Amino acid sequence: HTSGAAVSSKEYEPFAHQNENLSVDWDNLGFNLMPADYMYMMKCTEGESFTQGHLDRYGSIELSPAACVLNYGQGLFEGTKAFRGENGRLFLFRPEQNAVRMQIGADRMCMPAPSTEQFVDAVKEIALANHRWIPPTRKGSLYIRPLLIGSGPILGVAPAPEYTFLIYASPVGNYFKEGMAPLSLYVEDEYHRASPGGAGCVKAITNYSPVLKAQARAKSIGFSDVLYLDSSSKTIIEEASSSNFFIVKDNVISTPAPNGTFLEGITRKSIIEIARDLGYQVDERSVRVDELDHADEVFCTGTAAGVAAVGSITFRGKRFDYKVDGRLVSQRLYSTLVGIQRGVVQDKWKWLVRI
Ligand code: COI
């Protein structure tokens, strides 16, 4: 049940390329919730598959106090974006990758997942229904947030008897308040995000709140975000709070090799492919914290974060600074990625889904 009445997909007018009737300050979008008109809902009971979803007006949802997601955190989220290209056309970027990642996560969290087709169709439907919220070209994107939750009530620790797949959306600009300015990161070595055998490599909702304390502490002393280390040796870099980590030394790009404890971003994957295609050597390997000392460039990638340059990293009281001018590698990768997303750089991998 939702507070809004269900609407049919006929009620909106797709393919209008205007942001009519919205008084949004498109030049100053940050990463703040500004809910778009419609959300998508689909439910199924345990042991069955998702069948038919529908659009609703955005609004509160009703949950039992005993919902598994509220009591035991059985839930996953995803993040993907819809863009307005230079020619006014509307695009999604690799939404099937989010669908597959949700299926892998759902298996880890004992939940049924929508099929890739159901997921992608629902994301398309949400983007089209909310098309007037897709920012003007070059002003940002519509951030699309799919959720899969154990919504049914249960008292003992066990999978929920009912599941809800829902999607809402919000126009966004830069994720970090720094905008495009370089980030200052703080390496956290007390609190950890994930450990071997945990759920760090899937987008479980439970991965994000245990590190709010570390993030709040770092922000209170002026840092943009936190960089997490592996929980056993505290010598290997894993990821930042909401993005993956890359380091450049002598034109060789390195990024942590997936080891089950950090999330493999779709932007991470895309940047690796773009970099190799541009002729860079990209190594997926263990990146040690002591390598921070002599890196040429550092950057983070994420759907929300984009490609964010890092200006400094502080570890145990020592601060490492990175050159901010002539960030040749990250700038080149970033402009290729956004060029593809705006439809002005050839999409040789067919990552764009036109809607
Ligand atoms: C994204 O980049 O889409 C994410 O899901 C990160 C999120 C924690 C903001």
Residues whose N, C-alpha, C, O or C-beta is under 5 A from the ligand:
A	BS01	COI	E78 G79 S241 S242 G302 T303 A304 A305
